[in-house]
Amino acid sequence: MIAPPPAKPAENGLIVVAAALVDGDGRLLVQQRPEGKAMAGLWEFPGGKLEAGETPEAALVRELHEELGIDVEEACLAPACFASDRIGDRHLLLLVYACRKWRGTPQPIHATALRWVRPVDLYALDMPPADRPLIGLLEALI
């Protein structure tokens, strides 16, 4: 029996973008995943999956509007860090952008709750495995 060719990255890869929204006091916004979703109850940075044909920046602008009701310009998104993790049989690439400027007040549209925290306080939160390695990097940047 001949083995099938290896899967292409697009077939088993998942690119997700997230924002490290930083307020004037140097705190970061995290949101709690709602019941009924994978990893319910965990705290994460707002964002989501890229749709076909989207750039990471365009996807993040869209996701922040959908999830938090805020408007962000692509020019206000600064690449900050990334994480790479396996989720089941898929490979996750998480791209995190720092953002210090937006219009509107974040609302928990697709989350159970929102919380503004200092970077060092992220260590005490239950977060998805891909987010945890980013805490130290964000702490150094903020």
C-alpha positions in Angstrom: 0.0 0.0 0.0 1.3 3.4 -0.9 1.1 6.1 1.8 -0.8 9.3 0.8 1.3 12.4 0.3 1.8 14.5 3.4 -0.9 17.1 4.1 -0.3 20.6 2.8 -0.1 23.3 5.6 -3.3 24.9 4.4 -5.2 21.6 4.9 -4.3 21.1 8.5 -3.2 24.6 9.6 -5.1 27.2 11.4 -4.1 30.9 11.5 -5.6 32.9 14.2 -5.0 36.6 15.0 -5.4 38.3 18.3 -5.0 41.7 19.8 -3.1 42.8 22.9 -5.2 45.9 23.5 -3.3 48.2 25.8 -5.1 50.9 27.8 -3.5 54.2 29.1 -2.6 52.5 32.4 -0.6 49.7 30.6 -3.3 47.0 31.2 -4.3 44.4 28.6 -7.8 43.4 27.7 -8.7 39.7 27.9 -12.1 38.1 27.3 -13.6 34.9 28.8 -14.7 32.2 26.3 -18.4 31.5 26.6 -20.1 28.2 27.5 -20.7 25.9 24.6 -17.4 26.8 22.9 -14.1 24.9 22.9 -12.1 25.9 26.0 -15.1 27.6 27.6 -14.3 29.7 30.6 -10.7 30.3 29.7 -9.4 33.9 29.3 -7.9 34.9 25.9 -6.9 37.8 23.9 -9.7 39.0 21.5 -9.4 37.9 17.9 -10.2 35.0 15.7 -9.6 33.0 12.5 -8.7 34.4 9.1 -11.3 34.1 6.4 -10.4 33.2 2.8 -8.5 36.0 1.1 -8.0 38.1 4.3 -4.8 39.5 5.5 -4.1 39.0 9.2 -4.6 42.7 9.8 -7.9 42.9 8.0 -9.1 39.8 9.9 -8.2 41.4 13.2 -10.0 44.6 12.4 -13.1 42.6 11.5 -12.9 40.4 14.6 -12.4 43.3 17.0 -15.5 44.9 15.6 -17.5 41.7 15.7 -16.3 40.6 19.2 -15.9 43.9 21.0 -17.8 46.5 19.0 -14.7 48.7 18.5 -13.2 50.1 15.4 -9.4 49.8 14.8 -7.4 51.0 11.9 -4.9 48.5 10.4 -2.1 51.2 10.8 -2.7 51.0 14.6 -1.8 47.2 14.8 1.8 46.5 15.5 3.0 42.9 15.2 4.1 41.9 18.7 4.6 38.1 18.9 3.4 34.7 17.8 2.7 31.2 19.1 2.8 27.9 17.5 0.8 24.9 19.0 -0.9 21.7 18.0 -4.6 21.4 18.6 -5.7 17.9 17.9 -4.7 17.0 14.4 -4.3 20.7 13.4 -1.5 23.1 13.8 -2.3 26.6 15.2 -0.3 29.7 14.3 -1.4 32.5 16.6 -0.3 36.0 15.5 -0.6 38.7 18.2 -0.7 42.4 17.5 -0.3 45.2 20.0 -2.9 48.0 19.7 -3.1 51.2 21.8 -5.6 53.1 19.8 -9.2 52.3 18.9 -12.7 53.9 18.7 -15.5 52.8 21.0 -15.6 51.0 24.4 -15.0 47.3 24.3 -18.1 45.3 25.0 -18.3 41.5 25.6 -20.4 40.7 22.5 -19.1 37.2 22.0 -17.6 36.6 25.5 -18.9 35.9 28.9 -16.8 38.8 30.4 -14.0 41.2 29.8 -11.2 42.1 32.1 -8.4 44.7 32.0 -5.3 43.2 33.7 -1.6 44.1 34.1 0.6 41.8 32.1 2.0 40.1 35.2 -1.5 39.3 36.4 -2.1 37.1 33.2 -0.1 34.3 34.9 -2.9 33.8 37.4 -5.6 33.4 34.7 -6.7 30.2 33.1 -5.7 30.7 29.5 -5.4 28.5 26.4 -2.1 26.7 26.1 -1.1 28.7 23.0 -1.5 32.0 24.9 0.5 31.2 28.0 4.0 31.4 26.4 3.1 34.9 25.1 2.7 36.4 28.6 6.4 37.0 29.2 6.9 38.5 25.8 3.9 40.9 26.2 5.1 41.8 29.7 8.5 42.8 28.2 6.8 44.9 25.4 4.2 46.7 27.5 
